[in-house]
């Protein structure tokens, strides 16, 4: 038994992007709701997260163009935990708020003051988020995920962390030309209630707005963060080719 009990956790799904790399497929339709077999990219993720006892709500932050589509989708779901759709008011890729500002928008609009599980909506996972929540419970700190990435070229396109023997994050760099480790950071985070004041004031204190990794980097520099090494793989759907591959693998 762990001594530390995680409080109620809100699941925040960042889904306000316009997925321009998928062309016509997502011109007027959100990438997270693309079909994979008899479900969707997002549906597969929420099927897992909905089973976590600590989670009490799914909050999906999206843009004004896609909000009605998410609302229609949510009305047809039968998750145990309620689904809330938040419209960030933007309608074009050029006027998007960015992932960090979308998170802050949802936090302010809904007056959130609980532990947060923050996830990108365009991945298929081969593990359960329950493991990540359990890790945060054990460490009693805000947390990121990490995984071994042997490719220097890929490390140069993502966040990279240096860890100590207890998985505390000692250093994080975004897209380093000379990576200091092979630990890459995917877009999944837990921010504990005790650190939310840092999150709320992150952008005004110099945190980048666009990529969710910008916030993780800022938090590493300002509080104790631990990194959970993923127990299995993930499939990132970032292009038409990867979507077609995902349909073959998981559909």
N, C-alpha and C positions, 0 to 999 in steps of 0.2 A: 504493500500500500504506500502511495506517495503521501508525504506530510502536507504538501501544498495542494490546495484545491483551486482549480481554475474557475473563475467566475463565469457567469453567463457570457456566451460568445456570439457576436453578430458575424454572420458570413457576408462579407462585402465582395461582390463580383464586379470587377472593373470591365465594363463592356460598352464604352462610349466611343471607341474608335470607329473608323470608316473602312478599314480593311481594303485599302486601295490596290494592294497587290493581287487581289483576287478578281479585279476587273468587274465585268458586268454581273458576275454572280452575286456580288455584295454591293452593287451600286445602290440598290434600294431595299436591301435585306441584310440583317445583322449576321456576321460570321458565326457567332456562338450558337445560332439557331439553325445552322446548316445540318442537314440530315446525315447521320451516321447509323446505318442499319435501321432499326426500328426506333431509334432515339435521335437526339441531337448532341452536338459537341457539349453544350452547356448541360443538357439533361443528364448525360453520363456522369458529369462531375457532381451535380446536385444529388443524384441518386446515392452517391457515397456520403457526401457531407450531411445530408438530411438524417442519416442514421447516427450521427454523433450526438450523444446526450447533451453536451454543453451548448451546442448550437440551438438558438431559439428563434432565429429569423434569417431568411435569405434576403439580402438587399442588393438589387441589381441596378447599378448606375449606368445609364446609357444616354444617348443624345436625343434631341427632339425629333429627328427624322425616324429613328427606330423605336422610340418609346411606345407608340401604339401597337407595334408588332409584338414587342415584349409583353405588353398588357394583355393582348389577345392570347398569347402563348401561356402566360401565367394563369389565366382564368381557366385553362383546360387541365392544369396540373393537379396532382393529388398528393403533394408532399405533406408530411406531418407538420413541418414548420411553415409558417406563413411566408409568402413571397411578396416583397415590396419593390415596386419599380420607381426609380428616381430619374427624372428627366433633367439633364444639365442645361437645357436651353439652347445648345448649339445645333447648327444645321449643316455645316460644311467641315471638311477636313482642315481647311485653312483657319477656321475660327474655333477649333476644338480646344478644350481647356487643358488637356494633358492629364495623364493618369493620376499624378499627385494632387492636382487641383480638383479632379473629379472626386477623389476620396475625401478631400477637405469639404467639398460642396455637400456630399452626402452626410458627413458628420455634422455639419452645421444645420442642414435642413431638417434632419431627424433628431437633433440634439443627442447624438450618440455619446454614451459615457460607459461603455462596457469594453471588455476585451474584444479585439477584432481579428478575425481571420480574413486576410485580404488575398484574393486570387485573381489571376488573369483568366479570361473566359474561353481561351482558344487552345486548350491543351487536353489531351487524353492521357490519363494516368494509369500506371500499372501497379499502384499502391493505394492505400487508404489514407485520407487526411487524419484519421483517428491517430495514426502513429505520430504525426506532427503535433497534434494537440497534446498527446501524452508526453512528448518530449518537452514542450513548453511548460507543462505542469511540473515536470521533474526539475527543470532548470529555473523555474520561477523568473523568467526573463522574456523580453520580446525576442522573437526568433526569425531566422530566415531558413531556407532550405539550401542545400548545396549538392553537387554531384561531381564525380571525377570526369574531367574532360581533357583527354590527351592531346587534342588538336590545338596547337598554338594559334592557328588562324581563327578558330571558333572562340577561343578564350579572348582574343582581341576584339570580339564583337559582343561581349557580355560582361556582367559583373564578375569579379574574381576576388576571393577572400583568402586570408591567411588565418589559420586556427591554431589555438594551443591544444594541449593534450586533453582538455576537458570540453573541447568544441566551442570555447569562447572565441568570438571573432576579434582578432587583433587588428586587422586592416582590411579595407575593402576598396577596390578601385573599379571604376566603370571603363570598360573597353581599353585596358592597358596595352600599350605597345610591347612592353616587356612584363608579362605576367609573373607575379611572385609565387604562384602556386598553380596547381591544376584543379582547384576547387571552383567550379562555375556556379553561379547563382540563378536559379529559375525564378519566375515571378509569382512566388507564394510566400506569404509573410504572416506572422502573428505579432500584433502590437498590443501589449497589455495596457489595461486601464491606467496603471501608474505612469505610463509613458505617453499618454495621449496629449498632454499639454505640449510636449516636444513636437508631436505630430502636427498639432493645430498651428503652431508658430513656425513650422519648418520652412515654408516658402518665403515668408518675410525675413527669415534669417539666412537666406541664401541657397536653400535647397532648390535643385532643378525641378521643373514642373512636368516634363513630358513623360519620361520613362519611370515606371514604379521603382526601379532599382535606384533612382536618384534619392528617394526617401530612405531606402534601406541604408545607403551609403551615409546619408546625413545622420541617421540614428546610430549607426556604428560609431560615429565620431562623438556622439553626445550621451550615450547610455550603454549599459551592458547588454550585449546581444550574443546569442548562441546560434549555431548553425546545425541543423539536422541533416546528416547525410542521407539522401533518398535511398530507400530500401529496394527500389526497383526503378524502371525507366519511365519516361514520359514521351509523348509524341506531340510536337509543336506544329500546329497547322498555320503556316504563314504564307502559303502560296497555293496556286491552283494545283500544282504537281503534288504538294504534300497533302492537300485535301483528297485528291484522287487516290493517293496511296493509303490514306487513313480509311477511306471507304472500303478498300480491298482488304486491309488488315483487320478492321474492327466491325465491318458491316455484315 
